[in-house]
Amino acid sequence: MLLAVPLLAAVTFAAQGPNARPPRARTTPDPAPGSIAAIHAVRAPVLDGRDDDEVWRQATAITEFREWDPKEDADPRFRTEARVAYDDRNLYVFIRAFDPHPDSIIKPLFRRDNFGPSDRVWVMIDSYHDRRTGYEFGVTPAGVKMDLAIYNDGNEDDAWDGVWDVATAIDSAGWTAEYRIPLSQLRYPNTTTHTFGFMIIRDLYRYTERFSWPLLRRSRSGLVSQFGEVTGLDGLAAPRRLEMAPYTVTKNVSVPTASGFGRNQDFTAGADLKYRLSSNLTLNGTVNPDFGQVEADPAVLNLGAFETFFQERRPFFVEGTGIFRLDLDCSAVNCNGEGLFYSRRIGRSPQLLGEYGDARSPTGTTILGAAKLTGRAAGGMSVGLLEAMTQRAVGPAGATLEPRTNYTVARLQQDLRGGQSGIGVIFTGVNRDLDRWSDTLLRSSAYVGAVDMRHRFAHARYELTASLDVSRVAGTPQAMTLTQLDAVHQYQRPDGGQRVDPNLRVLTGDAEEVHFGKVGGKVTNFETSYLRRSPGFEANDLGFLLRADQQSWNNWLGLRFNTPTHLYRRANWNFNWWQYWSAGGLPQEAAFNTNMHSQLTNRWWLHLGGTLGQLGTTYCDRCARGGPAVRQDSYIAPWGGIGGDDRKRIIPYFWFNYWRGEQGRGSSLNLSPELDFKLAANMTSVLSANYTHNRDDNQWFGNFTDSTGAAHYTFAHLEQRTLSLTGRLDYTFTTTLSLQMYLQPFVSKGTYSNVRELGSPRAADYNARFRPYGDTAVTNTPGGFNFKQFRSNVVMRWEYRPGSTLYLVWTQGRQDFLPAMGEQSFGRDIGRLFDQHPDNTFLIKASYWLNW
């Protein structure tokens, strides 16, 4: 699939100020290749997609576009021209995309920030000119806008929404785009003369080709570092300092009552604001935020020991998070979302809901306010500071479900050698206002500090990165005992190297990572990395950490074939080897994987891969949930997928994953078909399913203590089937008015059998690892489960003026749980969902953008 955003991976990818000067004379020397001189606009062009304004007749044309995808540095199929101008309030760009067949231009109408299949052009600006950060402004021939922020020379933040305008037109020569980008939406140093990094990309979708000025090379690392320049930006006035978007929300929600269910009408107000403390330092804030228009998380039933990771969807926390990002255990081989900052902790579901809550208790924590200070100094220092406060959540009889909590994140990054090297530090802190309900269950404070570095050399073809993290958490002895016992640490393991300290008040730990790899090159790339976390390392109060007490060695070699042939347009082939141990050296995993991804000449995608895992002698030290480590058997896990040509009206996708292990006693099959429909130029639909049949012979069942105090660690055979169906419908009335509908029924059901306990857990003989469990009250009726959930929402979004939006939202949820699989079919299970009482929410949210 051709990606709309210009990733480098082959598969993914103001009033006139006192310093203003008159227009440049036409005697300006010709700019060097990759550089264009902007012309000062005495009169602002009329934004109509036409090039008949005086400024466009005077401006120098950029014509040296080159194809970069799929062929690198080839002559483009069609010509493209661009011109750049400015005044003391705006940057103007005019692009003409020549096309001899205007009736063949792909131009569907969809909502803003939808990166669907379409022709488009992109204007990319590095206003700091630091070759690390920037902004992307995209538009389709139908006038659909897309924008992103760029950080770390290629990572893209699609939650950033600027306030800017563009007009498009289709004529006999092709199509045009005329941009007006307010300087208030950019950040630049306070100097009299500016040079911005600059690039233009054109997507010619029906041929799946991309052109750029200057040439973007996929054989080089980075994105912003490959930008050209726009010069001659003289006397730019300081942008307006304050932007504010006050909003009101009225919400009608279902509430349980003593006799059933009722309705409750809420009215709240809040505001988002942006204040520019200086030309390169900005404060973003939100007061009493409401994210009711954000789509709900997908349903999931987690039977494992570790927490489920959910993507952040709330705009305030998604936008600009690149500066705060520092991953944990994230290599080219494996990456599970672990990191020092996981914004879903802020406004989380109350942690003591299961302890003190009931059906009437709040399911989320109210965020009183949050603020982000971000910016970049002229010397290459990036600054990020986030502060948030959440309100105490209260349950029945005034019990605390979540204490009032303060969250802090501070980040500094200093670029060196023109951005090719850098060093950074980060600090996260959590402080809770505990009371008699919460002080024995939650930690009172949690702090993590880290230093990281990166260094590119040999013409940016190779990169070395490293980080060192330290953590400190504190609380009452009871709370710290729970910390030692949880799945992250499990100090209680009888064959582990740690022991539970019932008097502990402070727990400290550390983590280290080092990565070395080749990041540039036409064909080969590689990475090798070593990662280690001590048993006491803890980052889950404001980060996301699956487990401590681990070290790993990961190796990846990737081959890229980006020259089209008669068989494919591009292809990737990857080889991976990884090994995991506990910090004390207990082998946990050794695996080999290979996978390939190829776009065929018919524009279909083919994906194939497979893993051979648990090679040699390895052990699972978390399977028994605090019990001894259990020997594991090797497994095989092939997978594959296809994706259709997304230029067509119906696009099929299909994925399968298969796993077989436990000496043939366990297996899993996952099937994921999907059909995408282009029902009309402004209407699309997606229907998908996900089915899993899981046969697990070693599913943890429970840990029991008998009358003598002896512990019994039990496992069972689990037969589980899971089905989810997802439907989406997007209808776009205009480029500023859209309707989105989403629904997902989910059913997961299973039956336990053959309950037994650990015997000789490290035995090579599979049968010797287990023995019969003598408690017939457990073994005779092990039971099962039947979990059902339905989630849906309908969102109408109207951007009635730039930066100002109106949302109309309806969400519905239903849920049911039974302690046995039952004999019903999936169809009847889904039907039973609609016998449950619905949780309906109706919401109207309106915001109004102000700029001073």
MOCORCOR-V388649 format. One record per backbone hydrogen bond with DSSP energy under -0.5 kcal/mol. CO is the residue of the C=O (numbers start at 1). NH is the residue of the N-H. Records with the same first field share a line. If there is no record, write none. Layout:
# MOCORCOR-V388649
CO->NH + NH
This chain:
# MOCORCOR-V388649
5->7
13->7
17->20
25->28
32->35
34->229
36->38 + 231
39->86
40->42
46->48
53->56 + 57
54->58
55->59
61->63
62->82
63->65
66->212
67->73 + 74
69->210
71->73 + 74
74->67
79->98
81->96
82->62
83->94
84->39
85->92
86->41
89->183
90->87
91->181
92->85
93->179
94->83
95->97 + 177
96->81 + 98
97->175
101->104
102->105
105->107
106->119
108->110
111->114
113->115
114->116
120->203
121->139
122->124 + 201
123->137
124->199
125->127 + 135
126->129 + 197
132->153
134->150
135->125
136->138 + 148
137->123
138->146
139->121
140->143
144->140
145->113
146->138
148->136
149->157
150->134
151->154 + 155
153->223
155->151
156->158
157->149 + 160
160->162
162->164
165->180
167->178
169->176
171->174
173->99
174->171
175->97
176->169
177->95 + 179
178->167
179->93
180->165 + 182
181->91
182->185
183->186
189->191
192->235
194->233
196->230
197->126
198->228
199->124
200->213
201->122
202->204 + 211
203->120 + 205
204->207 + 209
205->208
209->204
210->68 + 69
211->202
212->66
213->200
215->217
216->218
217->220
219->521
223->226
224->227
228->198
229->36
230->196
231->38
232->234
233->194
241->276
242->852
243->274
244->850
245->272
246->848
247->270
248->846
249->268
250->844
251->253 + 266
252->842
253->264
255->262
257->260
260->257
262->255
264->253 + 266
266->251
268->249
270->247
271->287
272->245
273->285
274->243
275->277 + 283
278->281
279->188
280->376
281->277 + 278
282->284 + 374
283->275
284->372
285->273
286->370
287->271
291->294
300->302
301->303
314->317 + 318
315->319
318->321
320->323
321->324 + 325
322->325
326->340
329->331
334->331
338->328
339->544
342->345
343->346
345->347 + 348
347->365
348->365
350->353
352->356 + 357
353->357
356->396
358->361
366->368 + 391
368->288
369->389
370->286
371->387
372->284 + 374
373->385
374->282
375->383
377->380
380->382 + 415
381->377
382->413
383->375
384->411
385->373
386->409
387->371
388->407
389->368 + 369
390->405
393->401 + 402
395->398
396->399
399->395 + 401
401->352
402->393
404->433
405->390
406->431
407->388
408->429
409->386
410->427
411->384
412->425
413->382 + 415
414->423
416->419 + 421
417->420
420->456
421->416
422->454
423->414
424->452
425->412
426->450
427->410
428->448
429->408
430->446
431->406
432->434
435->438 + 439
438->441 + 442
439->476
444->432
445->474
446->430
447->472
448->428
449->470
450->426
451->468
452->424
453->466
454->422
455->464
457->461 + 462
458->461
461->519 + 520
462->457
463->517
464->455
465->515
466->453
467->513
468->451
469->511
470->449
471->509
472->447
473->507
474->444 + 445
476->480
477->481
478->482
479->483
480->484
481->485
482->486
483->486
484->491
486->489 + 490
488->548
490->493
493->496
500->502
501->504
505->475
507->473
509->471
510->534
511->469
512->532
513->467
514->530
515->465
516->528
517->463 + 519
518->526
523->560
525->558
526->518
527->556
528->516
529->554
530->514
531->552
532->512
533->550
534->537 + 549
539->542 + 543
542->342
544->339
550->533
551->581
552->531
553->579
554->529
555->577
556->527
557->575
558->525
559->573
560->562
561->571
562->564
567->601
568->565
570->599
571->561
572->597
573->559
574->595
575->557
576->593
577->555
578->591
579->553
580->588 + 589
581->551
582->585
586->582
587->619
589->580
590->615
591->578
592->612
593->576
594->610
595->574
596->608
597->572
598->600 + 606
599->569 + 570
600->603
604->600
605->643
606->598
607->641
608->596
609->639
610->594
611->613 + 637
612->592
613->635
616->618
618->632
619->621
620->630
622->625
630->620
632->618
634->663
635->613
636->660
637->611
638->658
639->609
640->656
641->607
642->654
643->605
644->646
645->648
649->678
650->652
651->676
652->644
653->674
654->642
655->672
656->640
657->670
659->668
660->636
661->664 + 666
662->665
666->661
667->695
668->659
669->693
670->657
671->691
672->655
673->689
674->653
675->687
676->651
677->679 + 685
680->683
681->109
682->732
683->679 + 680
684->730
685->677
686->728
687->675
688->726
690->724
691->671
692->694 + 722
693->669 + 695
694->696 + 720
695->667 + 697
696->699 + 718
699->716
702->714
704->712
706->709
710->706
712->704 + 714
713->758
714->701 + 702
715->756
716->699
717->753
718->696 + 720
719->751
720->694
721->749
722->692
723->747
724->690
725->745
726->688
727->743
728->686
729->741
730->684
731->733 + 739
734->737
736->799
737->733 + 734
738->797
739->731
740->795
741->729
742->793
743->727
744->791
745->725
746->789
747->723
748->787
749->721
750->785
751->719
753->717
755->773
756->715
757->771
759->761
760->763
761->631
765->768 + 769
766->769
767->770
768->760
769->759
771->757
772->774
774->776
775->778 + 779
776->780
779->782
783->752
785->750
786->818
787->748
788->816
789->746
790->814
791->744
792->812
793->742
794->810
795->740 + 797
796->808
797->738
798->800 + 806
801->804
804->801
805->847
806->798
807->845
808->796
809->843
810->794
811->841
812->792
813->839
814->790
816->788
818->786
819->784
825->829
826->830
827->831
828->832
829->833
830->834
831->834
832->835
833->836
838->840
839->813
840->254
841->811
842->252
843->809
844->250
845->807
846->248
848->246
850->244
